[in-house]
Amino acid sequence: MWTWILDNAAALSVALNAAMLLVWLAYLQLFLTSIRRSNRAVIHIDMAAGQNEDARCIVTNMGADTVYILGVKVDLDCDGDAREALVTDVLEEDGPLGGDFRERTNQGPLAGGEAMDIGSFHNIVDRAAMRMGEDISLTTCHSVEITVVVAAQ
């Protein structure tokens, strides 16, 4: 047995080095996958505090890094007609921006693990109707799709 190993030492060395290279490549793949996953922005949009139109729409940053919310877009399917509007700003008043800017807009930074209430679904549809200048109510809509646009590192 030992003589066979000594006679084939060069071939065994090449085979074992190739196997070790495959193990290191597998480790490298796991390492790169975990880095990519930890740096990815994941945004979760859900309803809270109810199951009707007065339920709150909550946007949560499930990633580790801070993201910046650029806008909130609503797609409405009302009476067979598709409509869309940006509802990023909360209030439609033209007064000065005193106090916390988060009271007037949904734009801004959202830290990792942080959640933001962007309003009730009834309020969001009302804001979209105001933006479009149409008389739309949540009861006439078949579907409401909310898209949050974020900028991540």
C-alpha positions as CSV (number, residue, x, y, z in Angstrom):
1,M,0.0,0.0,0.0
2,W,2.8,2.4,0.9
3,T,4.7,1.6,-2.1
4,W,1.7,2.3,-4.3
5,I,1.2,5.8,-2.6
6,L,4.9,6.6,-3.1
7,D,4.8,5.5,-6.7
8,N,1.7,7.6,-7.4
9,A,2.5,10.6,-5.2
10,A,2.4,13.1,-8.0
11,A,-1.0,12.0,-9.3
12,L,-2.4,11.9,-5.7
13,S,-1.0,15.4,-5.1
14,V,-2.8,16.8,-8.2
15,A,-6.1,15.1,-7.3
16,L,-6.0,16.2,-3.6
17,N,-5.1,19.8,-4.6
18,A,-8.0,19.8,-7.1
19,A,-10.3,18.6,-4.4
20,M,-9.0,21.3,-2.0
21,L,-9.5,23.9,-4.7
22,L,-13.2,22.8,-5.1
23,V,-13.7,23.1,-1.3
24,W,-12.2,26.6,-1.3
25,L,-14.4,27.6,-4.2
26,A,-17.4,26.4,-2.4
27,Y,-16.4,28.5,0.7
28,L,-15.9,31.5,-1.5
29,Q,-19.3,31.1,-3.1
30,L,-20.9,30.9,0.4
31,F,-19.0,34.0,1.5
32,L,-20.0,36.0,-1.5
33,T,-23.6,34.9,-1.2
34,S,-23.8,36.0,2.4
35,I,-22.3,39.4,1.7
36,R,-24.7,40.0,-1.2
37,R,-27.7,39.0,0.9
38,S,-26.6,41.2,3.9
39,N,-26.2,44.3,1.6
40,R,-29.5,43.8,-0.2
41,A,-32.4,46.2,0.6
42,V,-35.6,44.4,1.4
43,I,-38.8,46.5,1.8
44,H,-42.0,44.9,3.3
45,I,-45.4,46.6,2.8
46,D,-48.2,45.3,4.9
47,M,-51.4,46.3,6.7
48,A,-51.7,46.7,10.4
49,A,-54.3,47.6,13.1
50,G,-57.2,46.3,11.2
51,Q,-58.4,44.5,8.0
52,N,-60.6,47.1,6.4
53,E,-60.0,50.4,4.7
54,D,-59.1,52.1,8.0
55,A,-56.2,49.7,8.4
56,R,-52.8,51.3,8.4
57,C,-50.3,50.7,5.6
58,I,-46.9,50.0,7.2
59,V,-43.6,50.1,5.2
60,T,-40.7,48.3,6.9
61,N,-37.0,48.2,6.0
62,M,-36.1,44.5,6.5
63,G,-32.5,45.1,5.4
64,A,-29.5,46.0,7.6
65,D,-28.6,49.3,5.9
66,T,-30.5,52.5,5.8
67,V,-32.6,53.2,2.7
68,Y,-34.0,56.5,1.5
69,I,-37.7,56.5,0.5
70,L,-38.1,58.5,-2.8
71,G,-41.7,58.0,-3.4
72,V,-45.0,56.1,-2.9
73,K,-47.0,55.1,-6.0
74,V,-50.5,53.8,-6.0
75,D,-52.1,51.8,-8.8
76,L,-55.9,51.7,-8.7
77,D,-58.2,49.5,-10.6
78,C,-61.6,51.2,-10.2
79,D,-64.6,50.3,-12.3
80,G,-62.4,48.5,-14.9
81,D,-60.2,51.6,-15.4
82,A,-56.5,51.5,-14.4
83,R,-55.2,54.7,-12.7
84,E,-52.0,55.6,-11.0
85,A,-50.8,58.5,-8.8
86,L,-47.8,59.5,-6.7
87,V,-48.9,59.9,-3.0
88,T,-45.6,60.7,-1.4
89,D,-46.7,63.9,0.2
90,V,-49.1,63.4,3.1
91,L,-50.7,66.9,3.3
92,E,-51.8,69.1,0.4
93,E,-51.5,72.4,2.3
94,D,-49.2,75.1,1.0
95,G,-48.0,76.3,4.5
96,P,-44.4,76.5,5.5
97,L,-42.6,73.2,6.5
98,G,-42.3,73.9,10.2
99,G,-41.7,71.0,12.6
100,D,-40.9,67.5,11.6
101,F,-40.8,67.0,7.8
102,R,-42.2,63.5,8.3
103,E,-45.6,64.9,9.2
104,R,-45.8,66.3,5.6
105,T,-44.2,63.6,3.4
106,N,-43.3,60.0,3.3
107,Q,-39.9,60.8,1.8
108,G,-36.8,60.3,4.0
109,P,-34.4,57.8,5.5
110,L,-35.6,54.5,6.9
111,A,-33.1,52.7,9.1
112,G,-32.6,49.0,9.1
113,G,-35.5,47.4,11.0
114,E,-37.4,50.6,11.2
115,A,-41.1,50.9,10.1
116,M,-43.1,53.9,8.8
117,D,-46.9,54.4,8.8
118,I,-47.8,55.9,5.4
119,G,-51.5,56.3,6.3
120,S,-54.7,54.3,6.2
121,F,-55.7,52.7,2.9
122,H,-58.7,55.0,2.8
123,N,-56.4,58.0,3.2
124,I,-54.0,56.8,0.6
125,V,-56.8,56.3,-2.0
126,D,-58.2,59.8,-1.1
127,R,-54.7,61.3,-1.7
128,A,-54.5,59.5,-5.1
129,A,-58.0,60.8,-6.0
130,M,-56.9,64.4,-5.1
131,R,-53.7,64.1,-7.2
132,M,-55.7,62.9,-10.2
133,G,-58.5,65.3,-9.7
134,E,-61.1,62.6,-9.8
135,D,-63.9,61.4,-7.5
136,I,-62.6,57.9,-6.6
137,S,-63.5,56.0,-3.4
138,L,-62.0,52.8,-2.0
139,T,-65.4,51.1,-2.3
140,T,-65.4,51.4,-6.1
141,C,-61.8,50.0,-6.5
142,H,-61.2,46.3,-7.2
143,S,-57.6,46.5,-6.4
144,V,-55.0,48.8,-4.9
145,E,-51.3,48.2,-5.5
146,I,-48.8,50.2,-3.5
147,T,-45.2,50.6,-4.7
148,V,-42.5,52.2,-2.5
149,V,-39.5,53.5,-4.5
150,V,-36.3,53.5,-2.4
151,A,-32.6,54.3,-3.0
152,A,-30.2,51.9,-1.3
153,Q,-26.4,51.8,-1.2
